[in-house]
Amino acid sequence: MRFMMLVRADKDTEAGVLPAAELFEAMGKYNEELVKAGVLLAADGLQPSSKGARVSFDGGRPTVTDGPFAEAKELIAGYWMLQVKSREEAVEWACRVPFGEGGVVELRQVFEPGDFPAEIITPETAASEARMREELLRRSGQQ
């Protein structure tokens, strides 16, 4: 099962304030633990929304709104993507994130092809999805 651990933005992350050296070091050690356990698929921090854009669709037409976005509590500042055996294992890893007071990590399970009914995931769709995932894995191995 894959789970995404999402880190909520706050006024500091939206202001571009980087973590203190101690937290940065603790996060590095935590990430190393995830790698050694074989559960980490990806992890990154995100730049403030002032460097981003939001694309919304009204009537099928895209509208681009440049950041920053007002509600920091509704934004994401970073993430980890984990491959674990259970929701409980994902929760255990989330409980070990080295955040201090006020830190929040949200866990969300990622849909897998088997989560969809056959009328949505046809054999052709499943084959196409498998080819795309193989290509992504091949490319990630090249970097």
KEDRENPA-207878 format. One record per residue: x, y, z of N, C-alpha, C, CB in turn. Coordinates in Angstrom, 2 decimals. Glycine has a CB too. Example, Ala and Ser with C-alpha at 12.3 -4.5 7.8 and 13.67 -1.06 7.14 Angstrom:
nxx 13.19	nyy -5.69	nzz 7.80	caxx 12.30	cayy -4.50	cazz 7.80	cxx 13.20	cyy -3.30	czz 7.80	cbxx 11.31	cbyy -4.47	cbzz 9.05
nxx 12.85	nyy -2.25	nzz 7.08	caxx 13.67	cayy -1.06	cazz 7.14	cxx 12.90	cyy 0.03	czz 7.87	cbxx 14.08	cbyy -0.60	cbzz 5.72
// end
This chain:
nxx 0.83	nyy -1.17	nzz 0.00	caxx 0.00	cayy 0.00	cazz 0.00	cxx 0.89	cyy 1.25	czz 0.00	cbxx -0.95	cbyy -0.01	cbzz 1.21
nxx 0.46	nyy 2.21	nzz -0.75	caxx 1.18	cayy 3.48	cazz -0.74	cxx 0.40	cyy 4.51	czz 0.07	cbxx 1.43	cbyy 3.98	cbzz -2.19
nxx 1.14	nyy 5.29	nzz 0.83	caxx 0.57	cayy 6.39	cazz 1.59	cxx 1.40	cyy 7.64	czz 1.32	cbxx 0.51	cbyy 6.06	cbzz 3.11
nxx 0.72	nyy 8.75	nzz 1.22	caxx 1.40	cayy 10.03	cazz 1.13	cxx 1.25	cyy 10.72	czz 2.49	cbxx 0.82	cbyy 10.92	cbzz -0.03
nxx 2.37	nyy 11.14	nzz 3.04	caxx 2.36	cayy 11.94	cazz 4.25	cxx 2.53	cyy 13.38	czz 3.82	cbxx 3.49	cbyy 11.49	cbzz 5.27
nxx 1.52	nyy 14.19	nzz 4.10	caxx 1.52	cayy 15.58	cazz 3.67	cxx 1.85	cyy 16.49	czz 4.85	cbxx 0.16	cbyy 15.96	cbzz 3.05
nxx 2.70	nyy 17.46	nzz 4.61	caxx 3.07	cayy 18.44	cazz 5.62	cxx 2.35	cyy 19.74	czz 5.29	cbxx 4.63	cbyy 18.65	cbzz 5.69
nxx 1.58	nyy 20.23	nzz 6.22	caxx 0.84	cayy 21.47	cazz 6.00	cxx 1.76	cyy 22.68	czz 6.02	cbxx -0.26	cbyy 21.62	cbzz 7.06
nxx 1.43	nyy 23.64	nzz 5.19	caxx 2.17	cayy 24.90	cazz 5.18	cxx 1.75	cyy 25.74	czz 6.39	cbxx 1.92	cbyy 25.69	cbzz 3.85
nxx 2.58	nyy 26.69	nzz 6.74	caxx 2.24	cayy 27.67	cazz 7.78	cxx 2.84	cyy 29.01	czz 7.38	cbxx 2.76	cbyy 27.23	cbzz 9.19
nxx 2.73	nyy 30.00	nzz 8.23	caxx 3.21	cayy 31.33	cazz 7.85	cxx 4.71	cyy 31.33	czz 7.56	cbxx 2.90	cbyy 32.35	cbzz 8.96
nxx 5.47	nyy 30.51	nzz 8.27	caxx 6.92	cayy 30.46	cazz 8.03	cxx 7.24	cyy 29.82	czz 6.67	cbxx 7.61	cbyy 29.68	cbzz 9.15
nxx 6.64	nyy 28.67	nzz 6.37	caxx 6.94	cayy 28.03	cazz 5.09	cxx 6.48	cyy 28.90	czz 3.93	cbxx 6.27	cbyy 26.65	cbzz 5.01
nxx 5.35	nyy 29.60	nzz 4.11	caxx 4.86	cayy 30.49	cazz 3.06	cxx 5.75	cyy 31.72	czz 2.90	cbxx 3.43	cbyy 30.91	cbzz 3.36
nxx 6.46	nyy 32.09	nzz 3.96	caxx 7.40	cayy 33.21	cazz 3.89	cxx 8.76	cyy 32.77	czz 3.36	cbxx 7.56	cbyy 33.86	cbzz 5.27
nxx 8.91	nyy 31.47	nzz 3.10	caxx 10.18	cayy 30.97	cazz 2.58	cxx 11.22	cyy 30.73	czz 3.66	cbxx 10.72	cbyy 31.92	cbzz 1.57
nxx 10.79	nyy 30.72	nzz 4.93	caxx 11.71	cayy 30.49	cazz 6.04	cxx 12.11	cyy 29.02	czz 6.04	cbxx 11.07	cbyy 30.90	cbzz 7.40
nxx 13.39	nyy 28.76	nzz 5.97	caxx 13.88	cayy 27.38	cazz 5.99	cxx 13.95	cyy 26.87	czz 7.42	cbxx 15.27	cbyy 27.29	cbzz 5.31
nxx 13.88	nyy 25.56	nzz 7.61	caxx 13.93	cayy 25.01	cazz 8.97	cxx 15.28	cyy 25.28	czz 9.62	cbxx 13.66	cbyy 23.49	cbzz 8.95
nxx 15.29	nyy 25.29	nzz 10.94	caxx 16.53	cayy 25.44	cazz 11.70	cxx 17.45	cyy 24.27	czz 11.37	cbxx 16.25	cbyy 25.51	cbzz 13.24
nxx 18.74	nyy 24.48	nzz 11.52	caxx 19.73	cayy 23.44	cazz 11.19	cxx 19.46	cyy 22.15	czz 11.94	cbxx 21.14	cbyy 23.94	cbzz 11.51
nxx 19.03	nyy 22.24	nzz 13.21	caxx 18.76	cayy 21.05	cazz 14.00	cxx 17.61	cyy 20.23	czz 13.39	cbxx 18.42	cbyy 21.43	cbzz 15.45
nxx 16.55	nyy 20.91	nzz 12.97	caxx 15.42	cayy 20.21	cazz 12.36	cxx 15.81	cyy 19.62	czz 11.02	cbxx 14.22	cbyy 21.16	cbzz 12.20
nxx 16.59	nyy 20.38	nzz 10.25	caxx 17.05	cayy 19.89	cazz 8.94	cxx 17.87	cyy 18.61	czz 9.13	cbxx 17.89	cbyy 20.98	cbzz 8.21
nxx 18.74	nyy 18.59	nzz 10.13	caxx 19.55	cayy 17.40	cazz 10.41	cxx 18.67	cyy 16.24	czz 10.88	cbxx 20.62	cbyy 17.73	cbzz 11.48
nxx 17.72	nyy 16.52	nzz 11.75	caxx 16.81	cayy 15.47	cazz 12.24	cxx 15.99	cyy 14.89	czz 11.10	cbxx 15.89	cbyy 16.02	cbzz 13.34
nxx 15.55	nyy 15.75	nzz 10.17	caxx 14.78	cayy 15.27	cazz 9.02	cxx 15.66	cyy 14.38	czz 8.14	cbxx 14.21	cbyy 16.45	cbzz 8.21
nxx 16.91	nyy 14.75	nzz 7.96	caxx 17.83	cayy 13.93	cazz 7.18	cxx 17.98	cyy 12.54	czz 7.79	cbxx 19.19	cbyy 14.60	cbzz 7.08
nxx 18.11	nyy 12.46	nzz 9.10	caxx 18.23	cayy 11.17	cazz 9.79	cxx 16.94	cyy 10.37	czz 9.64	cbxx 18.57	cbyy 11.38	cbzz 11.28
nxx 15.81	nyy 11.05	nzz 9.78	caxx 14.51	cayy 10.38	cazz 9.62	cxx 14.38	cyy 9.82	czz 8.21	cbxx 13.34	cbyy 11.36	cbzz 9.92
nxx 14.75	nyy 10.60	nzz 7.21	caxx 14.68	cayy 10.14	cazz 5.82	cxx 15.60	cyy 8.94	czz 5.59	cbxx 15.05	cbyy 11.27	cbzz 4.85
nxx 16.78	nyy 8.96	nzz 6.22	caxx 17.69	cayy 7.82	cazz 6.12	cxx 17.05	cyy 6.56	czz 6.71	cbxx 19.02	cbyy 8.12	cbzz 6.85
nxx 16.33	nyy 6.70	nzz 7.83	caxx 15.63	cayy 5.56	cazz 8.43	cxx 14.59	cyy 5.00	czz 7.47	cbxx 14.96	cbyy 5.97	cbzz 9.76
nxx 13.86	nyy 5.90	nzz 6.80	caxx 12.85	cayy 5.47	cazz 5.84	cxx 13.49	cyy 4.70	czz 4.69	cbxx 12.07	cbyy 6.69	cbzz 5.29
nxx 14.63	nyy 5.20	nzz 4.20	caxx 15.34	cayy 4.54	cazz 3.10	cxx 15.85	cyy 3.17	czz 3.55	cbxx 16.52	cbyy 5.42	cbzz 2.61
nxx 16.49	nyy 3.11	nzz 4.73	caxx 17.02	cayy 1.84	cazz 5.23	cxx 15.92	cyy 0.81	czz 5.44	cbxx 17.77	cbyy 2.05	cbzz 6.54
nxx 14.72	nyy 1.27	nzz 5.82	caxx 13.59	cayy 0.37	cazz 6.02	cxx 12.96	cyy -0.05	czz 4.69	cbxx 12.53	cbyy 1.03	cbzz 6.91
nxx 13.36	nyy 0.61	nzz 3.61	caxx 12.84	cayy 0.26	cazz 2.30	cxx 11.43	cyy 0.74	czz 2.02	cbxx 12.90	cbyy -1.19	cbzz 2.12
nxx 10.98	nyy 1.78	nzz 2.73	caxx 9.60	cayy 2.24	cazz 2.56	cxx 9.49	cyy 3.58	czz 1.84	cbxx 8.93	cbyy 2.34	cbzz 3.90
nxx 10.58	nyy 4.31	nzz 1.69	caxx 10.52	cayy 5.64	cazz 1.08	cxx 10.55	cyy 5.54	czz -0.44	cbxx 11.69	cbyy 6.50	cbzz 1.58
nxx 9.53	nyy 6.10	nzz -1.08	caxx 9.48	cayy 6.18	cazz -2.54	cxx 9.90	cyy 7.56	czz -3.04	cbxx 8.08	cbyy 5.84	cbzz -3.05
nxx 9.53	nyy 8.61	nzz -2.29	caxx 9.88	cayy 9.98	cazz -2.66	cxx 9.64	cyy 10.89	czz -1.47	cbxx 9.04	cbyy 10.46	cbzz -3.88
nxx 10.32	nyy 12.02	nzz -1.46	caxx 10.13	cayy 13.02	cazz -0.41	cxx 10.69	cyy 14.34	czz -0.89	cbxx 10.80	cbyy 12.59	cbzz 0.94
nxx 9.95	nyy 15.39	nzz -0.66	caxx 10.42	cayy 16.72	cazz -1.04	cxx 9.71	cyy 17.79	czz -0.24	cbxx 10.22	cbyy 16.96	cbzz -2.54
nxx 10.40	nyy 18.89	nzz -0.05	caxx 9.78	cayy 20.10	cazz 0.47	cxx 9.36	cyy 20.94	czz -0.72	cbxx 10.74	cbyy 20.89	cbzz 1.42
nxx 8.35	nyy 21.77	nzz -0.53	caxx 7.83	cayy 22.60	cazz -1.62	cxx 8.13	cyy 24.07	czz -1.37	cbxx 6.32	cbyy 22.39	cbzz -1.78
nxx 8.42	nyy 24.78	nzz -2.43	caxx 8.64	cayy 26.23	cazz -2.36	cxx 7.33	cyy 26.91	czz -1.94	cbxx 9.15	cbyy 26.79	cbzz -3.73
nxx 7.39	nyy 28.14	nzz -1.44	caxx 6.17	cayy 28.86	cazz -1.07	cxx 5.22	cyy 29.03	czz -2.25	cbxx 6.53	cbyy 30.22	cbzz -0.48
nxx 3.95	nyy 29.20	nzz -1.95	caxx 2.95	cayy 29.35	cazz -3.01	cxx 3.18	cyy 30.61	czz -3.84	cbxx 1.55	cbyy 29.37	cbzz -2.42
nxx 3.94	nyy 31.56	nzz -3.33	caxx 4.24	cayy 32.77	cazz -4.10	cxx 5.02	cyy 32.44	czz -5.37	cbxx 5.03	cbyy 33.77	cbzz -3.24
nxx 5.67	nyy 31.27	nzz -5.39	caxx 6.42	cayy 30.85	cazz -6.57	cxx 5.63	cyy 29.88	czz -7.44	cbxx 7.73	cbyy 30.19	cbzz -6.14
nxx 4.36	nyy 29.69	nzz -7.09	caxx 3.53	cayy 28.73	cazz -7.81	cxx 2.37	cyy 29.38	czz -8.53	cbxx 3.02	cbyy 27.69	cbzz -6.87
nxx 1.51	nyy 28.55	nzz -9.03	caxx 0.30	cayy 28.99	cazz -9.72	cxx -0.78	cyy 27.97	czz -9.45	cbxx 0.54	cbyy 29.18	cbzz -11.25
nxx -2.02	nyy 28.40	nzz -9.58	caxx -3.17	cayy 27.51	cazz -9.44	cxx -3.94	cyy 27.57	czz -10.75	cbxx -4.09	cbyy 27.92	cbzz -8.22
nxx -4.27	nyy 26.40	nzz -11.29	caxx -5.04	cayy 26.34	cazz -12.52	cxx -6.41	cyy 25.79	czz -12.17	cbxx -4.33	cbyy 25.44	cbzz -13.61
nxx -7.45	nyy 26.59	nzz -12.43	caxx -8.82	cayy 26.14	cazz -12.17	cxx -9.56	cyy 26.06	czz -13.49	cbxx -9.55	cbyy 27.11	cbzz -11.19
nxx -10.56	nyy 25.20	nzz -13.52	caxx -11.29	cayy 24.96	cazz -14.76	cxx -12.75	cyy 25.35	czz -14.56	cbxx -11.18	cbyy 23.47	cbzz -15.20
nxx -13.20	nyy 26.30	nzz -15.35	caxx -14.60	cayy 26.73	cazz -15.31	cxx -15.14	cyy 26.59	czz -16.72	cbxx -14.75	cbyy 28.20	cbzz -14.78
nxx -16.15	nyy 25.76	nzz -16.90	caxx -16.66	cayy 25.52	cazz -18.23	cxx -15.66	cyy 24.82	czz -19.13	cbxx -17.08	cbyy 26.82	cbzz -18.86
nxx -14.74	nyy 24.06	nzz -18.53	caxx -13.75	cayy 23.32	cazz -19.31	cxx -12.56	cyy 24.15	czz -19.76	cbxx -14.41	cbyy 22.74	cbzz -20.51
nxx -12.53	nyy 25.43	nzz -19.38	caxx -11.42	cayy 26.31	cazz -19.78	cxx -10.54	cyy 26.61	czz -18.58	cbxx -11.96	cbyy 27.64	cbzz -20.40
nxx -9.22	nyy 26.53	nzz -18.77	caxx -8.32	cayy 26.78	cazz -17.65	cxx -8.16	cyy 28.28	czz -17.37	cbxx -6.96	cbyy 26.16	cbzz -17.93
nxx -8.10	nyy 28.58	nzz -16.08	caxx -7.79	cayy 29.93	cazz -15.61	cxx -6.59	cyy 29.80	czz -14.69	cbxx -9.02	cbyy 30.61	cbzz -14.88
nxx -5.53	nyy 30.57	nzz -14.95	caxx -4.31	cayy 30.51	cazz -14.16	cxx -4.28	cyy 31.67	czz -13.19	cbxx -3.06	cbyy 30.53	cbzz -15.07
nxx -4.07	nyy 31.35	nzz -11.91	caxx -3.94	cayy 32.36	cazz -10.87	cxx -2.55	cyy 32.21	czz -10.26	cbxx -5.06	cbyy 32.22	cbzz -9.78
nxx -1.76	nyy 33.26	nzz -10.33	caxx -0.43	cayy 33.22	cazz -9.73	cxx -0.52	cyy 33.31	czz -8.22	cbxx 0.45	cbyy 34.36	cbzz -10.28
nxx 0.43	nyy 32.64	nzz -7.52	caxx 0.50	cayy 32.71	cazz -6.06	cxx 1.02	cyy 34.06	czz -5.64	cbxx 1.38	cbyy 31.59	cbzz -5.49
nxx 0.99	nyy 34.39	nzz -4.40	caxx 0.69	cayy 33.51	cazz -3.27	cxx -0.81	cyy 33.32	czz -3.06	cbxx 1.32	cbyy 34.07	cbzz -1.99
nxx -1.12	nyy 32.28	nzz -2.28	caxx -2.51	cayy 31.97	cazz -1.98	cxx -2.77	cyy 32.29	czz -0.51	cbxx -2.84	cbyy 30.49	cbzz -2.29
nxx -3.94	nyy 32.81	nzz -0.23	caxx -4.26	cayy 33.39	cazz 1.07	cxx -4.25	cyy 32.40	czz 2.24	cbxx -5.59	cbyy 34.03	cbzz 1.01
nxx -4.85	nyy 31.26	nzz 2.09	caxx -5.03	cayy 30.34	cazz 3.21	cxx -3.86	cyy 29.36	czz 3.35	cbxx -6.34	cbyy 29.57	cbzz 3.04
nxx -2.82	nyy 29.75	nzz 4.10	caxx -1.66	cayy 28.88	cazz 4.28	cxx -2.05	cyy 27.53	czz 4.87	cbxx -0.62	cbyy 29.57	cbzz 5.17
nxx -3.04	nyy 27.50	nzz 5.75	caxx -3.41	cayy 26.24	cazz 6.39	cxx -4.00	cyy 25.23	czz 5.41	cbxx -4.41	cbyy 26.50	cbzz 7.51
nxx -4.37	nyy 25.68	nzz 4.22	caxx -4.91	cayy 24.79	cazz 3.20	cxx -3.86	cyy 24.38	czz 2.18	cbxx -6.07	cbyy 25.46	cbzz 2.50
nxx -2.62	nyy 24.79	nzz 2.39	caxx -1.54	cayy 24.51	cazz 1.44	cxx -0.62	cyy 23.42	czz 1.98	cbxx -0.74	cbyy 25.78	cbzz 1.15
nxx 0.13	nyy 22.83	nzz 1.08	caxx 1.08	cayy 21.77	cazz 1.42	cxx 2.50	cyy 22.33	czz 1.32	cbxx 0.90	cbyy 20.52	cbzz 0.48
nxx 3.32	nyy 22.02	nzz 2.32	caxx 4.70	cayy 22.49	cazz 2.35	cxx 5.70	cyy 21.39	czz 1.99	cbxx 5.04	cbyy 23.05	cbzz 3.72
nxx 5.26	nyy 20.14	nzz 2.00	caxx 6.15	cayy 19.05	cazz 1.67	cxx 5.41	cyy 17.73	czz 1.76	cbxx 7.36	cbyy 19.06	cbzz 2.59
nxx 6.12	nyy 16.65	nzz 1.40	caxx 5.49	cayy 15.34	cazz 1.41	cxx 6.52	cyy 14.23	czz 1.46	cbxx 4.60	cbyy 15.16	cbzz 0.18
nxx 6.06	nyy 13.07	nzz 1.89	caxx 6.77	cayy 11.82	cazz 1.75	cxx 5.81	cyy 10.85	czz 1.07	cbxx 7.27	cbyy 11.27	cbzz 3.15
nxx 6.31	nyy 10.01	nzz 0.20	caxx 5.52	cayy 8.93	cazz -0.39	cxx 6.11	cyy 7.63	czz 0.13	cbxx 5.53	cbyy 8.98	cbzz -1.98
nxx 5.29	nyy 6.83	nzz 0.81	caxx 5.75	cayy 5.60	cazz 1.42	cxx 5.08	cyy 4.38	czz 0.80	cbxx 5.49	cbyy 5.63	cbzz 2.92
nxx 5.81	nyy 3.28	nzz 0.76	caxx 5.27	cayy 1.98	cazz 0.39	cxx 5.35	cyy 1.14	czz 1.65	cbxx 6.06	cbyy 1.31	cbzz -0.83
nxx 4.20	nyy 0.83	nzz 2.25	caxx 4.14	cayy 0.11	cazz 3.51	cxx 3.17	cyy -1.06	czz 3.41	cbxx 3.73	cbyy 1.05	cbzz 4.66
nxx 3.15	nyy -1.90	nzz 4.44	caxx 2.28	cayy -3.08	cazz 4.44	cxx 0.87	cyy -2.78	czz 4.94	cbxx 2.89	cbyy -4.16	cbzz 5.28
nxx 0.72	nyy -1.68	nzz 5.72	caxx -0.58	cayy -1.41	cazz 6.32	cxx -0.71	cyy 0.07	czz 6.69	cbxx -0.79	cbyy -2.29	cbzz 7.58
nxx -1.96	nyy 0.47	nzz 6.94	caxx -2.22	cayy 1.83	cazz 7.43	cxx -1.52	cyy 2.04	czz 8.77	cbxx -3.76	cbyy 2.08	cbzz 7.57
nxx -1.51	nyy 1.00	nzz 9.60	caxx -0.88	cayy 1.09	cazz 10.91	cxx 0.62	cyy 1.38	czz 10.79	cbxx -1.10	cbyy -0.20	cbzz 11.70
nxx 1.27	nyy 0.75	nzz 9.83	caxx 2.70	cayy 1.01	cazz 9.61	cxx 2.91	cyy 2.45	czz 9.16	cbxx 3.29	cbyy 0.04	cbzz 8.57
nxx 2.04	nyy 2.94	nzz 8.29	caxx 2.14	cayy 4.34	cazz 7.85	cxx 1.97	cyy 5.29	czz 9.04	cbxx 1.08	cbyy 4.65	cbzz 6.77
nxx 1.02	nyy 4.99	nzz 9.90	caxx 0.80	cayy 5.82	cazz 11.10	cxx 2.04	cyy 5.78	czz 11.99	cbxx -0.44	cbyy 5.34	cbzz 11.89
nxx 2.64	nyy 4.60	nzz 12.16	caxx 3.85	cayy 4.50	cazz 12.97	cxx 4.96	cyy 5.41	czz 12.43	cbxx 4.35	cbyy 3.05	cbzz 13.02
nxx 5.16	nyy 5.41	nzz 11.11	caxx 6.18	cayy 6.28	cazz 10.52	cxx 5.80	cyy 7.75	czz 10.70	cbxx 6.36	cbyy 5.95	cbzz 9.02
nxx 4.54	nyy 8.08	nzz 10.53	caxx 4.11	cayy 9.48	cazz 10.69	cxx 4.35	cyy 9.96	czz 12.12	cbxx 2.62	cbyy 9.63	cbzz 10.33
nxx 4.16	nyy 9.08	nzz 13.09	caxx 4.38	cayy 9.45	cazz 14.50	cxx 5.85	cyy 9.72	czz 14.81	cbxx 3.86	cbyy 8.36	cbzz 15.41
nxx 6.73	nyy 9.25	nzz 13.96	caxx 8.17	cayy 9.43	cazz 14.18	cxx 8.75	cyy 10.67	czz 13.48	cbxx 8.92	cbyy 8.20	cbzz 13.69
nxx 7.92	nyy 11.40	nzz 12.70	caxx 8.42	cayy 12.61	cazz 12.05	cxx 8.94	cyy 13.56	czz 13.13	cbxx 7.29	cbyy 13.31	cbzz 11.18
nxx 10.15	nyy 14.08	nzz 12.98	caxx 10.77	cayy 14.89	cazz 14.04	cxx 10.28	cyy 16.34	czz 14.11	cbxx 12.25	cbyy 14.88	cbzz 13.86
nxx 8.96	nyy 16.53	nzz 14.10	caxx 8.41	cayy 17.88	cazz 14.25	cxx 8.25	cyy 18.18	czz 15.73	cbxx 7.06	cbyy 18.02	cbzz 13.50
nxx 8.38	nyy 19.43	nzz 16.05	caxx 8.13	cayy 19.86	cazz 17.42	cxx 6.70	cyy 20.30	czz 17.57	cbxx 9.09	cbyy 20.98	cbzz 17.82
nxx 6.49	nyy 21.22	nzz 18.47	caxx 5.17	cayy 21.77	cazz 18.77	cxx 4.51	cyy 22.35	czz 17.53	cbxx 5.27	cbyy 22.83	cbzz 19.85
nxx 3.28	nyy 21.96	nzz 17.28	caxx 2.50	cayy 22.54	cazz 16.18	cxx 2.64	cyy 21.86	czz 14.84	cbxx 2.89	cbyy 23.94	cbzz 16.03
nxx 3.54	nyy 20.89	nzz 14.71	caxx 3.69	cayy 20.20	cazz 13.44	cxx 2.49	cyy 19.32	czz 13.15	cbxx 4.96	cbyy 19.37	cbzz 13.44
nxx 2.11	nyy 19.22	nzz 11.88	caxx 0.98	cayy 18.38	cazz 11.48	cxx 1.38	cyy 17.59	czz 10.24	cbxx -0.29	cbyy 19.24	cbzz 11.20
nxx 1.12	nyy 16.29	nzz 10.27	caxx 1.33	cayy 15.43	cazz 9.12	cxx 0.00	cyy 14.75	czz 8.83	cbxx 2.48	cbyy 14.37	cbzz 9.36
nxx -0.46	nyy 14.86	nzz 7.60	caxx -1.70	cayy 14.20	cazz 7.19	cxx -1.35	cyy 12.98	czz 6.36	cbxx -2.63	cbyy 15.18	cbzz 6.40
nxx -1.97	nyy 11.85	nzz 6.66	caxx -1.75	cayy 10.61	cazz 5.91	cxx -2.91	cyy 10.37	czz 4.96	cbxx -1.58	cbyy 9.41	cbzz 6.87
nxx -2.59	nyy 10.07	nzz 3.72	caxx -3.62	cayy 9.76	cazz 2.73	cxx -3.17	cyy 8.55	czz 1.93	cbxx -3.89	cbyy 10.98	cbzz 1.78
nxx -4.04	nyy 7.53	nzz 1.88	caxx -3.73	cayy 6.35	cazz 1.10	cxx -3.90	cyy 6.66	czz -0.38	cbxx -4.63	cbyy 5.16	cbzz 1.51
nxx -2.98	nyy 6.14	nzz -1.19	caxx -3.00	cayy 6.36	cazz -2.63	cxx -3.84	cyy 5.26	czz -3.28	cbxx -1.55	cbyy 6.39	cbzz -3.22
nxx -4.68	nyy 5.64	nzz -4.24	caxx -5.45	cayy 4.65	cazz -4.98	cxx -4.51	cyy 3.74	czz -5.75	cbxx -6.45	cbyy 5.33	cbzz -5.94
nxx -4.82	nyy 2.46	nzz -5.75	caxx -4.12	cayy 1.47	cazz -6.55	cxx -5.09	cyy 0.99	czz -7.63	cbxx -3.60	cbyy 0.27	cbzz -5.66
nxx -4.59	nyy 0.45	nzz -8.75	caxx -5.50	cayy -0.01	cazz -9.82	cxx -6.59	cyy -0.96	czz -9.32	cbxx -4.69	cbyy -0.70	cbzz -10.90
nxx -6.28	nyy -1.82	nzz -8.37	caxx -7.26	cayy -2.76	cazz -7.84	cxx -8.38	cyy -2.13	czz -7.04	cbxx -6.56	cbyy -3.76	cbzz -7.00
nxx -8.26	nyy -0.84	nzz -6.72	caxx -9.29	cayy -0.14	cazz -5.96	cxx -10.46	cyy 0.29	czz -6.83	cbxx -8.70	cbyy 1.07	cbzz -5.28
nxx -10.32	nyy 0.17	nzz -8.14	caxx -11.35	cayy 0.62	cazz -9.06	cxx -12.12	cyy -0.56	czz -9.63	cbxx -10.74	cbyy 1.46	cbzz -10.19
nxx -13.41	nyy -0.39	nzz -9.89	caxx -14.18	cayy -1.48	cazz -10.51	cxx -13.74	cyy -1.71	czz -11.95	cbxx -15.69	cbyy -1.17	cbzz -10.48
nxx -13.99	nyy -2.93	nzz -12.44	caxx -13.55	cayy -3.34	cazz -13.77	cxx -14.08	cyy -2.44	czz -14.87	cbxx -13.98	cbyy -4.77	cbzz -14.04
nxx -15.27	nyy -1.87	nzz -14.71	caxx -15.79	cayy -1.00	cazz -15.78	cxx -15.01	cyy 0.32	czz -15.89	cbxx -17.25	cbyy -0.70	cbzz -15.53
nxx -14.26	nyy 0.67	nzz -14.87	caxx -13.42	cayy 1.88	cazz -14.94	cxx -12.02	cyy 1.50	czz -15.41	cbxx -13.36	cbyy 2.59	cbzz -13.55
nxx -11.46	nyy 0.44	nzz -14.83	caxx -10.12	cayy -0.01	cazz -15.20	cxx -10.27	cyy -1.24	czz -16.12	cbxx -9.25	cbyy -0.35	cbzz -13.93
nxx -10.32	nyy -0.97	nzz -17.39	caxx -10.41	cayy -2.05	cazz -18.38	cxx -9.04	cyy -2.69	czz -18.54	cbxx -10.94	cbyy -1.52	cbzz -19.74
nxx -8.95	nyy -3.85	nzz -19.15	caxx -7.63	cayy -4.45	cazz -19.40	cxx -6.70	cyy -3.51	czz -20.18	cbxx -7.79	cbyy -5.76	cbzz -20.16
nxx -7.27	nyy -2.76	nzz -21.12	caxx -6.46	cayy -1.81	cazz -21.91	cxx -5.94	cyy -0.68	czz -21.02	cbxx -7.29	cbyy -1.23	cbzz -23.07
nxx -6.82	nyy -0.16	nzz -20.15	caxx -6.42	cayy 0.91	cazz -19.23	cxx -5.34	cyy 0.40	czz -18.27	cbxx -7.64	cbyy 1.44	cbzz -18.44
nxx -5.52	nyy -0.80	nzz -17.75	caxx -4.54	cayy -1.39	cazz -16.83	cxx -3.19	cyy -1.58	czz -17.51	cbxx -5.05	cbyy -2.72	cbzz -16.28
nxx -3.20	nyy -2.04	nzz -18.75	caxx -1.95	cayy -2.24	cazz -19.49	cxx -1.25	cyy -0.90	czz -19.73	cbxx -2.21	cbyy -2.95	cbzz -20.83
nxx -2.03	nyy 0.11	nzz -20.09	caxx -1.47	cayy 1.45	cazz -20.31	cxx -0.86	cyy 2.00	czz -19.03	cbxx -2.55	cbyy 2.40	cbzz -20.84
nxx -1.56	nyy 1.84	nzz -17.93	caxx -1.07	cayy 2.29	cazz -16.62	cxx 0.23	cyy 1.57	czz -16.26	cbxx -2.13	cbyy 2.04	cbzz -15.51
nxx 0.29	nyy 0.27	nzz -16.49	caxx 1.50	cayy -0.50	cazz -16.20	cxx 2.68	cyy -0.02	czz -17.04	cbxx 1.25	cbyy -2.00	cbzz -16.44
nxx 2.43	nyy 0.27	nzz -18.32	caxx 3.50	cayy 0.78	cazz -19.19	cxx 4.02	cyy 2.13	czz -18.68	cbxx 3.00	cbyy 0.92	cbzz -20.65
nxx 3.08	nyy 3.01	nzz -18.28	caxx 3.50	cayy 4.32	cazz -17.76	cxx 4.33	cyy 4.18	czz -16.50	cbxx 2.27	cbyy 5.20	cbzz -17.47
nxx 3.91	nyy 3.31	nzz -15.58	caxx 4.66	cayy 3.11	cazz -14.33	cxx 6.05	cyy 2.55	czz -14.62	cbxx 3.90	cbyy 2.17	cbzz -13.38
nxx 6.15	nyy 1.61	nzz -15.55	caxx 7.45	cayy 1.05	cazz -15.94	cxx 8.35	cyy 2.15	czz -16.50	cbxx 7.29	cbyy -0.08	cbzz -16.97
nxx 7.80	nyy 3.01	nzz -17.34	caxx 8.58	cayy 4.11	cazz -17.91	cxx 9.05	cyy 5.07	czz -16.82	cbxx 7.74	cbyy 4.88	cbzz -18.97
nxx 8.19	nyy 5.37	nzz -15.87	caxx 8.57	cayy 6.24	cazz -14.76	cxx 9.70	cyy 5.63	czz -13.94	cbxx 7.37	cbyy 6.53	cbzz -13.87
nxx 9.59	nyy 4.35	nzz -13.66	caxx 10.64	cayy 3.67	cazz -12.92	cxx 11.96	cyy 3.67	czz -13.70	cbxx 10.23	cbyy 2.23	cbzz -12.60
nxx 11.87	nyy 3.43	nzz -15.00	caxx 13.07	cayy 3.43	cazz -15.84	cxx 13.72	cyy 4.81	czz -15.81	cbxx 12.72	cbyy 3.03	cbzz -17.28
nxx 12.92	nyy 5.84	nzz -15.96	caxx 13.47	cayy 7.21	cazz -15.96	cxx 14.05	cyy 7.60	czz -14.62	cbxx 12.41	cbyy 8.20	cbzz -16.37
nxx 13.38	nyy 7.21	nzz -13.54	caxx 13.89	cayy 7.59	cazz -12.21	cxx 15.22	cyy 6.90	czz -11.93	cbxx 12.86	cbyy 7.23	cbzz -11.12
nxx 15.44	nyy 5.74	nzz -12.52	caxx 16.71	cayy 5.04	cazz -12.36	cxx 17.85	cyy 5.69	czz -13.11	cbxx 16.58	cbyy 3.63	cbzz -12.82
nxx 17.52	nyy 6.55	nzz -14.07	caxx 18.54	cayy 7.23	cazz -14.88	cxx 19.03	cyy 8.51	czz -14.23	cbxx 17.99	cbyy 7.54	cbzz -16.27
nxx 18.31	nyy 9.00	nzz -13.25	caxx 18.67	cayy 10.30	cazz -12.67	cxx 19.54	cyy 10.19	czz -11.48	cbxx 17.47	cbyy 11.07	cbzz -12.31
// end
